[in-house]
């Protein structure tokens, strides 16, 4: 296709006969490449060619639900550490049911008296067992020596998605103690 031209592509998929109940998903990747863009400002171009090839990718998620679908997630092996100016957390998340778990991880850092020092949240999609690593920058001041608690919660709430497409499931929670020597 030439510059400023358009093309409509329609995709039609039919599920195979006997497909089990559940949720099925895919990602469509659309890539568009522009022409080569020369880079100026190089004094001698006789032996050196410099350029930039641009590619724009659009990734579209598609899901298909057949029959009754359920979801849920289990949370285990929560661990956390403070590294420099960041709070690093990992936890094992295992999907339950026959559909993806789409939700949010909420983390709350408290001092030993329960006073909230920082809160973080991150969108999550659990399609298979995973151990996401989350790194959150901790705002100054630097934390004093002592004991802290990290509360970790995974919920089926998403601010960026229509609530009617997000399957509901019970929240899961855990906490871990952090010690700053």
Secondary structure, DSSP 8 states (H G I E B T S, - for coil): --TT------------TT--SEEEEEEEEEEEEEEEEE----S--SS---EEEEEEEEEEEEEEEES---EEEEEEEEEEEEETTEEEEEEEEEEEESS-EEEEEEEEEEETT--EEEEEEEEEEESS-B--EEEEE--SS---SEEEEEEEEEES--TTS-GGGS-----EEEEEEEEE-
